């Protein structure tokens, strides 16, 4: 699933920025947005970068970081 960022104008004329919608594709994201904000005008849409499993915080990386901090703090 991808995340899409939207900037819209509501039917009342108010601009709303930084709306995030998670969907399989842009069409699905726009459909979900339309269900929440009826008759809105999409001013901007950007597909946000997907995070991969490698980007996630791993336990070994955290443990090694803590170990390095403890070593550098010793007198």
Secondary structure as GFF3:
##gff-version 3
##sequence-region A 1 75
A	DSSP	beta_strand	2	9	.	.	.	ID=ss1
A	DSSP	beta_strand	15	23	.	.	.	ID=ss2
A	DSSP	alpha_helix	26	36	.	.	.	ID=ss3
A	DSSP	beta_strand	41	48	.	.	.	ID=ss4
A	DSSP	three_ten_helix	53	55	.	.	.	ID=ss5
A	DSSP	alpha_helix	59	72	.	.	.	ID=ss6
###
